[in-house]
Amino acid sequence: MKKLFLIVATLLLSTPAIAVTPKELADQAQAAYQAGKYAEAIRGWNELSQIGFINGDLYYNIASAYWRLGQAGQARRYFLAAREWSPRDPALRENLAFIEAKVEPSRAAVEGPRALLRKIPFYRLGLNGSESLWLCAVTGLLFFGLLTAYRLQRKPLYLILAATALPLLFFGSFQYLMRSAWPFARAEAVVVAPSLSLREQPLAEAPVREELREGRLVRLKKVQGDFALVKSPSGKEGWAERVQIGEIP
């Protein structure tokens, strides 16, 4: 298993309002995982996330524990959440690809140019939301600063340097849009039940439009009581019980 999540902010351990410190929660969850008590480890890491200690490693650990429990849907859900924080982590992407091959065999069987493109490690250029925002801020200041210097001194070198910074600004803006600002660019929910029935109406006895297996991705459209209107990968829309799908954190 990947190195377990360690809480960096141990300076807060003296807070009297918390009966168990974040470090103790992390240690307990790690010990439970190593002892094979995966459900207990998940509870510990979820407690950490509820008090604000969240990063890609935490979600990676939760996903690994769910996989050990045989819950592929929950494992995929949390691996996808971890990827939003750590898009360049090769171990994470390898585990995610392994699960995707299990729950979507047709996706793994793609051949031809598309299969070759998937072998190219484009993910090495991936940035999470914070990284892309920092890149936008730094290159934006650099770009406009160089343009101002050019207008003041009329030296072509400043204009050339500004033109060099412009692609980085566009790249950072695109990454931020994809990771943070554009909800359609990322998956929204995963089927976490062994199977999911998309029904014509938000009723348990309504006719079924489509059956989805555990681990498939769906897009949330609307929530109504205990049901949610979702769109399946095939493009069909239907009502599903909310407990059978898990939103990606």
C-alpha positions in Angstrom: 0.0 0.0 0.0 1.1 3.6 -0.7 2.6 5.4 2.2 -0.2 6.2 4.6 -1.5 9.7 5.1 0.2 11.6 7.9 -1.2 14.7 9.4 1.1 17.7 8.9 -0.7 20.1 11.1 0.2 18.5 14.4 0.7 21.9 15.9 -3.1 21.8 16.6 -2.8 18.9 18.9 -3.3 21.1 22.0 -6.8 22.1 21.0 -8.9 21.1 24.0 -12.2 20.9 22.0 -11.1 17.7 20.2 -11.2 14.6 22.3 -8.9 12.7 19.9 -6.2 14.6 18.1 -5.9 14.3 14.3 -2.5 12.5 14.7 -4.1 9.9 16.9 -6.9 9.4 14.4 -4.4 9.0 11.6 -2.4 6.5 13.7 -5.5 4.5 14.6 -6.7 4.4 11.0 -3.2 3.2 9.9 -3.1 0.5 12.6 -6.6 -0.7 11.7 -5.7 -1.0 8.0 -2.5 -2.9 8.8 -4.5 -5.2 11.0 -7.0 -5.9 8.2 -9.8 -3.9 9.9 -10.6 -1.9 6.7 -14.0 -0.6 7.7 -12.6 0.8 10.9 -9.7 2.4 9.0 -12.3 4.0 6.6 -14.2 5.4 9.6 -11.0 6.9 11.0 -10.0 8.6 7.7 -13.5 9.9 7.2 -13.4 11.5 10.6 -10.2 13.2 9.5 -11.9 14.5 6.4 -14.8 15.8 8.4 -12.6 18.0 10.5 -10.8 19.4 7.4 -7.7 17.2 7.0 -8.1 16.4 3.3 -5.6 15.6 0.5 -4.9 13.1 -2.2 -3.2 10.6 0.1 -6.2 10.5 2.5 -8.6 9.7 -0.4 -6.1 7.2 -1.8 -6.1 5.3 1.6 -9.9 5.2 1.7 -10.0 3.9 -1.8 -7.5 1.2 -1.0 -9.4 0.1 2.0 -12.7 -0.1 0.1 -10.9 -2.2 -2.6 -9.8 -4.6 0.2 -13.4 -4.9 1.2 -14.4 -5.8 -2.3 -16.4 -2.6 -3.0 -15.1 -1.5 -6.4 -17.6 1.3 -6.7 -16.5 3.1 -3.6 -12.8 2.4 -4.4 -13.2 4.0 -7.8 -15.1 6.9 -6.3 -12.3 7.7 -3.9 -9.5 7.1 -6.4 -11.2 9.6 -8.6 -11.3 12.1 -5.7 -7.6 11.5 -5.0 -6.8 12.1 -8.7 -8.2 15.6 -8.4 -5.6 16.3 -5.7 -2.7 14.3 -7.2 -3.2 14.1 -11.0 0.5 13.2 -11.6 0.7 10.3 -9.2 1.5 7.2 -11.3 0.6 4.7 -8.6 -2.8 6.3 -8.2 -3.5 6.2 -11.9 -2.3 2.6 -12.2 -4.8 1.5 -9.5 -7.6 3.6 -11.0 -6.9 2.0 -14.4 -7.0 -1.4 -12.9 -10.4 -0.8 -11.4 -11.7 0.8 -14.6 -10.7 -2.3 -16.5 -12.7 -4.4 -14.0 -15.9 -2.4 -14.1 -15.7 -1.3 -17.7 -14.1 -4.1 -19.8 -15.1 -2.5 -23.1 -13.2 0.6 -22.2 -10.0 -1.3 -21.6 -10.4 -3.2 -24.9 -10.1 -0.2 -27.1 -7.7 -0.7 -30.0 -6.1 1.4 -32.7 -5.1 5.1 -32.5 -7.1 5.7 -29.3 -5.3 2.9 -27.5 -2.0 4.4 -28.6 -3.0 7.8 -27.3 -3.8 6.3 -23.9 -0.3 5.0 -23.6 1.1 8.5 -23.8 1.6 9.9 -20.3 -0.2 13.2 -20.8 -1.1 13.1 -17.1 2.5 14.1 -16.3 1.3 17.6 -17.3 -1.7 17.6 -15.0 -2.1 20.2 -12.3 -4.6 20.2 -9.4 -6.8 23.2 -8.8 -4.4 25.0 -6.4 -1.4 24.5 -8.7 -3.2 25.7 -11.8 -4.4 28.8 -9.9 -0.9 29.6 -8.8 0.4 29.1 -12.3 -2.3 31.5 -13.6 -1.4 34.1 -11.0 2.3 34.0 -11.5 2.3 33.9 -15.3 -0.4 36.5 -15.4 1.6 39.0 -13.3 4.7 38.1 -15.4 2.9 38.6 -18.7 1.3 42.0 -17.8 4.5 43.2 -16.1 6.5 42.5 -19.3 3.9 44.2 -21.4 4.0 47.2 -19.2 7.8 47.2 -19.4 7.6 47.0 -23.2 5.2 50.0 -23.3 7.5 52.0 -21.1 10.9 51.2 -22.7 9.9 49.9 -26.2 12.5 47.1 -26.0 11.5 44.0 -28.2 13.0 41.6 -25.6 10.2 42.4 -23.2 7.6 41.6 -25.9 9.3 38.3 -26.7 9.4 37.3 -23.0 5.7 38.3 -22.7 4.8 36.1 -25.7 6.7 33.2 -24.0 4.7 33.6 -20.8 1.4 33.7 -22.6 1.2 29.9 -23.4 1.8 29.1 -19.7 -1.0 31.5 -18.8 -3.4 29.7 -21.2 -2.3 26.3 -19.9 -2.8 27.2 -16.3 -6.2 28.7 -17.1 -7.3 25.6 -19.0 -6.2 23.3 -16.2 -8.0 25.4 -13.6 -11.2 25.4 -15.7 -11.0 21.7 -16.1 -10.2 20.9 -12.5 -12.2 23.5 -10.5 -14.5 25.7 -12.5 -16.2 23.5 -15.0 -18.3 20.7 -13.4 -18.9 19.0 -16.8 -15.2 18.2 -17.1 -15.1 15.7 -14.2 -17.2 12.7 -13.1 -19.9 13.5 -10.5 -20.9 10.2 -9.0 -20.2 6.4 -9.1 -22.6 3.5 -8.7 -21.7 2.0 -5.3 -24.4 -0.7 -5.1 -23.8 -4.1 -6.7 -26.3 -3.0 -9.4 -28.3 0.1 -10.1 -31.7 0.3 -11.8 -32.5 3.5 -13.7 -36.3 3.9 -13.4 -38.8 6.0 -15.4 -40.1 7.7 -12.2 -38.8 8.3 -8.7 -40.6 5.2 -7.4 -39.2 1.9 -6.3 -41.8 0.0 -8.4 -41.4 2.2 -11.6 -40.4 0.5 -14.9 -36.6 0.1 -15.4 -34.9 1.9 -18.3 -31.4 0.6 -17.8 -29.3 -1.5 -15.4 -25.9 -0.3 -14.4 -23.2 -2.4 -12.7 -21.2 -1.3 -9.7 -18.4 1.2 -10.5 -20.0 2.8 -13.5 -19.9 6.6 -13.7 -23.1 8.7 -13.8 -23.9 12.4 -13.9 -26.4 13.9 -11.4 -29.2 16.0 -12.9 -31.6 16.5 -10.0 -32.4 15.2 -6.5 -35.9 14.5 -5.3 -36.3 12.9 -1.8 -34.6 9.5 -1.7 -34.1 9.5 -5.5 -31.8 11.3 -7.9 -32.2 11.8 -11.6 -29.0 10.7 -13.3 -27.6 10.3 -16.8 -25.8 7.1 -17.6 -22.7 6.7 -19.9 -25.1 5.6 -22.7 -26.9 8.9 -22.5 -30.1 7.5 -20.9 -31.7 9.4 -18.0 -33.5 7.8 -15.2 -34.3 7.8 -11.5 -32.0 6.0 -9.0 -32.1 5.5 -5.3 -29.6 7.9 -3.8 -28.1 5.3 -1.4 -26.9 3.4 -4.5 -24.8 6.2 -5.9 -21.9 8.1 -4.3 -20.9 11.6 -5.2 -17.2 12.1 -5.7 -15.8 14.2 -2.9 
